[in-house]
Amino acid sequence: MENNMQIFNTLTRKVESFVPNVDGKVNMYTCGPTVYHFAHIGNLRSYIMEDVLEKTLRYVGYDVKRVMNITDVGHLSSDADTGEDKMLKGAKREHKTVMEIAKFYTDAFFSDCQKLNIKRPDVVEPATNCISEFIHMIEVLLEKGFAYVAGDNVYFDTSKLKDYYVFSSQSEKELMVGVRDDVTEDTNKKNKSDFVLWFTKSKFDNQELKWDSPWGVGYPGWHIECSCISMKHLGEYMDIHCGGVDNIFPHHTNEIAQSESYLGHKWCNYWFHVHHLNDKSGKMSKSKGDFLTVSLLEEKGYHPLVYRMFCLQSHYRKPLEFSYEVMDNMENAYLKLRKTVAKLDENTDFDQQAFDTYKEKFTQALEDDLNTAMALTMVYEVLKADISDHTKLALIRDFDYVLSLDLAAGEIAEENSVDEELESYILAKIEERKAAKKEKDFAKADAIRAELLEKGIILEDTREGVKWKKA
C-alpha cells in the first residue's frame, strides 16, 4: 500500500518513513500498567497518544494488531531490581490479596481508558498468565550463554552484547543515572548493568505469588514479561513498540537485549515514546503522594475528554505542563466546539470535493509524526470554511475516528450556564463585594454573598480570585 506515514524512531533518533514488515499489516505492542494503584493522568497521556497512533494507522489503511501486557507481578519498587514488588506493596497498603489488587486496578484502568475514549487493545495479557513462556525464554538465554545463575537468581549478562545501550550514545555512567530510584548494589551481579530474569524465594520470602522453576520457587523479573507476551501474540518480528520516555532505560533497553539474544535477529523496527506530563514542581508520579487521576478531574467538574483534548494540543515528543488554568481554558474551548458542531444542519448539500480536500489535509497532519495540534486546527478550519453544514459534519465525524473527542455527540450543558443578564449581575456584584472588602465593610460583603446565594449562586474565594458556580 502507498505509505506516507512519518514517525520519530527512538532507536535511530530521527523521523523516518514507517514501513511495516508485512505490507498493510502492523504488529504493535504497548507497555501496559502495573496494576497496584490508579493510573495518574501522566501515565494516561502515554496511553492517549498511543491510542492516537493506533487509530491513525487504521485511519490511513493499515490492519493493526495491538497487544498490551498487564503487570500483575515482577515490577519492583526500583527499576534497578531492588525493593519490594509493587503489587505486594499495594496489597499491604489495602489489606487485600495481590490478585484482588490486580483485578480492582485493572478494572479501574480500563474504566479510565473508556472515559478517555482510549480503544482497548486487541489482546490484553496479564503477566501471571505467561509463567511457562518466561521460564522457556530464560532457559534458552542460559543455554546460549547470555544469562547466569548467582545467589539463586538468574541474571542477564550485558557484557555478552556488543551494544547494550542501543538507545543512546551516552556513557554507561550517565545512563545509570536514568534509573529512577536509589540503586542498592546487588553483589550477585557480574556487571552493574546486568538485570534479573528470575528471582527466587531466597530474596523475597514474603512474596505472595511464586512458581516452581528450574532455579527454585520464585517469580519473574519485570523486563522479561513484555518480550514474552509480545512474541506469544505477535511472533518474532514486531513493527512498533510503545511506552513512556521513562521506559527507554532500563526497561526497553533490557527488552531488546534479552529478545534479540533469544531470537538471534532484530526484533522491533520502530520505538515510539511519549514524553512526561509535568506540573510546576516537575514530573507527575505516584511516589509524590497525592496524584491526579481521571476521577479527581471529574470531581473538580472537568469532562474527561477535556483532558484528552489538552493532550492532543501538544506534540507527544514534548513535555507538557498541567495546570488548572490551562484546563479551564481547554474546557471552554471544548464546550464551545461541541456547541458549534451541534448547531450544524445535516439537511444541506454534500460537497465531495471539499470533503476530500480537507480529509487530505487532516491526514497529512497525522502522517507528519502525529501532529495532533495541526489535526485539531483542521477541525476549526473546517468549521470556519465556506462549505455546507452537511460536509462540515461529515468531516468532523471522520476526523473524530482518530481524535475521539465525541465532537458530534451533541452540546454539553455548561454547569455554570446562565443568561447574559444574570451573568452581568453576578460579575457586578462580585466587583461591588471586592470594593466593600477593600473598605473593610465586611457586613456589606457578607450581605452581597447572601444576596447571590438567594439567587442560587455560590461565591468561592480562591488564590486565583473570586469564582462563582450554581448552587
N, C-alpha and C positions, 0 to 999 in steps of 0.2 A: 504494500500500500504506500501511497505518497506520504512522505514524512517531513513535517516542518517543525516538529517539537524540539525546542532547545531547553536544556536544563543544566544547572550547575552540578558538576560531579565532584564531590568532596575528595574522591580518590585522585583525580588529576588536577584538582584546584582550578578548574576552568569551566566555562559554559560550553557544552557540546551538543551536537545533534543526537537526539535519542533514537537509537536503533536497537530494538529487541533481538534476542537470539533467534526467535521464530517470527517470521513476518506476520504482523497483525495480532500477535498474542503477547501479553505482558504477564510475567511472573513477578509479583510484588509482595514484599514482606514488611510488616510493621512491628517494631518492638512494642509489645503491649504493656499494660500496667502491672506493677507489683501491688497486689490487692490486699494491703494491710491497713489502708486508710482511704478516705475520699480523695479523688483526683482534685488537685487545685487548678485554678484557671491557667496557670503557667504550663502545666502538663497538657491541658486541653488545647492550648494554642497549637502544639505539635500535631495533635490528632485532627484538628480542624484543617490545617494546611495539608496534611497527608490525605484527608478526605477530598480536598480540592484537587490534589494531584491525581488521585484515582478517578474522580469524576471527569476531569479534563481529558485524561487518556481515553476514557469511554466516549466522551463527547466528540473527540476527533476520530473515533472509529476503531479503537483497539478493543480486543477481547481481553479483559483483565481478570486475573485470578489473584485475589489478595488474601494473605494469611496473617494472622496475629496470634502471638502467644499470650497466655495469662501466667504471670509469675506467681505461683502459689507455694513455692518452696525454693530455697537456694540463694536468694538475694540477701547478702549480709548487710549490716548497717554501715559497713565501709566498703567502698569499691575495691579495696586492697585485700579482700578475702579475710577481713578481721571483723570482730564484733559479733553480735548475735543475729540470727536470721530475722529479717524484718517481719516475716509472718508471725514468728514466735513472739516478737516484741508487741505486735498488735493483739495477739491472743492474751498476753499477760495484761495489757492495758485494759481490756474489756472483759476479762474473766470468761473467755469463750475458748472453744477448741480452734485450732488452726483452720480446719475445714469450714467451721461456722463463719469465721472471719473472712475466709476466701469467698464463700458464697455471697455473703452480705455485701462486700465491697466490689465484687464482680458485677452484681446486680446494680449497685449504685453507679458504677462506672458507665454501664450501658444505658442506664436511665439518663445520666448527664449527656451522653452522646446523642440520645434520641431528642432531648430538648434542644441540642445544638445542631440538629439535622445532620449528624455525622452517620454515614451509612455503616451498618455492621459489616465487617469483612466477611468474605465468602467462607472462610474457615477460621474458627477461634478454638485454640487448643491449649488447655492448661498443662503446665509442666509436669504435674503429677501423673498425667496420662502416658508419659513417654519415657519412663524409667528404663525400660529394656533398650530403647534406642540410645539413650545416654551411655549405658554400660557398654553397648556394642561399639560405639564410636571410641570410647576410652580404651577398650581392648585393642582396637586397630591402631590407635596412636601409640600405645605401648609396644605393640609388635613392630611398628615402623621405626621405633626409636625416638619418637617425638615427645614421649612422656616418661616419667619415672615415679616410683613409689618411695616416699620418705616420711617417716613418722606416722605410718599407716594411712597417709593421704596420698592421692595421686595428683601430680603436678604436670603442667605442660612446660617443656624445656624450650624457652625462647631463643636460647643460644644456637639451636639447630637451624634457625632461619637466617637467610642472607639479609632480609629486610623485614624486621618485626614491626618497626614504626612506619607502616605503609602510608599513613595519612599525613605525615609531616616530615619535614627535613630537620626538625628541631632535635637537639641532643637528648639523650636518654635522661640526663639530669633535669632538663627543662620539662620534659614530658611527665616525669614523676610528680611534678607539682600539679599536674592535671587531675591526679587522684583527689577526689573531693574531700575525703575525710583523713584524719590523722592516721598515719601509717605506723602500725606496730610491726616491727621486723619479725618475719617468720623465719626462724633459723633452719627450718627444713628445706627451704628453697636453695637451689644451686645458684640462681641468679635473681636479683631484685625484681626483675620484670616477670618472672615465672608466675603462673596463676594456677589455682586449684581446679581440677576437673572433678574430683570426688573427695568429700570429707567423710571421715569415719567417726564412730561413737567416741573414740579416744579424745577427740577435741570438744565435742558437743554432746555431753551425756543427757542434757535436758531437752534435746531436740525431739519434738513430738513426732514428726514424720521421718521414718527411717526405713530403709530397704536393704535386703541382702544383696551383696555384690561379691565379686571375686576378691575384693580388698577389705572385706569386713562389712558390718552393718553400718550404714551411713546414708548420705544424701548427696545429690549432685551440686557442683558449683553453679553459679548463676549463668556464666557465659555459654556453657555447653548447650543450654536448652534451646536458644534461638537457632543455632546451627542445625540441631537435630530436627526440630519442629519444621523448619523451612524445607529441609531435604525430604522429610516424610511426605509433605504435601505438594512441593514444587519441583522435586527432583534435584539433580546435581548442578543445574545451571539456573541462576536467578538473574532477573533483569535489573530490578531496583530494590534497594533496601533502605528503609526509612527510620528516622528517630530524631530525638533532640540533639543539639550540639554537645550536650554533656554525655551522650552515649559514645561519642567518637573515640575517646580514650578513657578507660581501658576497654570498655565493653565491645565495641565494634572492631577495634584492633585485635582483640583476643578471638572474636568470632572468625575473622579472616584467617588468623594464624592456625587455629585448630581445623577449620573447614577445608582449607586448601592443602594442609598436611595430610588430612584424612583422604581427600578426593584425589590429590595428585595433579590438579589442574586449577585454573582460575575459577572462582566460584560466582562472584557477583560483579557486574559491569558498572553499575551506577549506584552511588550512595547519596541520599537526599537527607539533609539535616536542617532542622528548623531552629532558629535562634531563640534565646531566652526571652521570657517576659519579665520585665523589671518593674519594681516600684521605686519611689525616690530613694529608698535605702539599699537598693541593689536587687539581685536575682531573687525571684519568689521561690520559696521551698517550704516543705512541710516542717523542716527542722526549726523554723523560726517560731514555732508555737501556733499562734492563730494564723490560719491561711485562708485565702479566698477560694470559695467553692461556688459552683453554679447556684446551689441552694441559697447561699448567702447573698448573691447578686439578686436573686428572686425576692428574698426577704426585704431587700432595700428598694424593691419596686421596679427592677430592670427586667425586661423581656430577655430571655437567654440569647435570642438571635441578635440583640443589640451587641452582645459581646462577640458573636461571630462576625458581624459587620465591622466591628472595631479591629479585629484581627485581619480582615480582608483589606483594610485601608493601608496596611503596611506590607512591605515585602518580607517574605518568610526568612530571608537571609540577613535581616537587620534586627537588632534588639528593639523591643517595643516597650515603651513605658506606660504603665497603667496608672490612671488617676480617675477619681470620681468626676472631676470636672470634665475630662475628655469623654467619659461615659455619658454624662448628662447631654453634652453636645451631640454625641452619637445617637442617643435615644431620640432627641428631637429630629435629627435627620432621618432616622429610620421610620418614625411615626409619620412624618410628612411624606416620605416615599410611599408608604403603604396607602396613605390617604389619596395621593395623586393617582396612583395606579388604580385604586378602587373607583375613581371617577371616569375612567376611560370607557367609551361606548363601543362595545364589540359589534354593534349593528351598523357598521360602516364598511366601506370598501376595503379590500385587502390588496396591498401592493407588493407583489412577489419580488420585484427588482430591488425595492428598498429593503425588504426583509433580508435578501441575500447579501446586500452591501454591508448592512450593519452587523449581520452574523459573522461575516468575514473579518471585520474589524475586531469584534469581540474575540473571535478565535485567535487572531494574531496576537492579541494581548496575552492570552493564556499560554500560547506557544512560546512567548518570549520569557522563558524561565518563570512561569506563573506570575505574571504581572497583574496581580489581583486588584491593585489600586486602579490601574488603567481599565480593567474589566468592569469595575464598579462605575468608573467615569462614563463608560459606554451606556450604562443604564440611564444616567442623567442626559446624555447626548440624545438618546432615543426619545426620551420624554419631551425634550425641547424641540425635536425635529419637526419639520413641516410635512408630516406624513399622517395617514389616517390612524384613528384610535385603535382600530382592529389590528393594524400592522404593528403598532406600538405594543399592544397587549400580547400578541404572538411572540414578539421579540423578547419581552420581559419574561414570559413563561419559558422560552427557550434558554435564555441566559441563566434562569434560576435553577436549571438542572444542575449546574456547577456551583453557582453562588449559594443556593439552598437557603435563601432568606425569606421564603414564603411571601414574596413581594406581591403576588396576585391573589393572596388569600383573604383580601378584604381589609377594611380600615380597622385599626385598633383604637378603641375609645381611650383617650388620654385620661389618666387618673385625676389630673387637675384641670380638666377641660371645663371652662366656664365661658359665658358670653363676654363680649368685649366690654360692655358697660360695667359688669361686676368686676372684671379683672382690673379696669382702670380705677374703680372704687377701692379695691384691695390695695393696689400699689400706692394710691394717695394716702390711705390710712397708715400704711407702713412708714411712709415718709413723715407723716404727722406724729406718729409714735416715736420715731427716731429723734425728731426735734424736741419732743417732750422729755425724753430721757436725757438729752444733752442739757436741757434746762433743769434737770433733776426733779422734774414734775412726774414722779413715779405713779402717783394716783391716776393722772391722766393717761399715762402709758398703759396701766392696767385696765383702765376703762375702755381704751381702744381695742385691746386684746379681747376683752369680754364682748364688746360690740360685734367684732368679727366672728367670734365663736357662735353668737346667736344666729349669724347668717351661715353657719356651717363651715367656717374657715378657721383652721388651726395655724397659729404662728409658731415657728421654731427659730430660736436664736442659735446660730451656729458660728463657727470661726470664719466661715465664708460670708457671713451676713445673715439677714433675716430671710427665712424661706417660709412658704405657705403651702398648705395642702387642704384638701377637703376633709371634713371630719368623718 
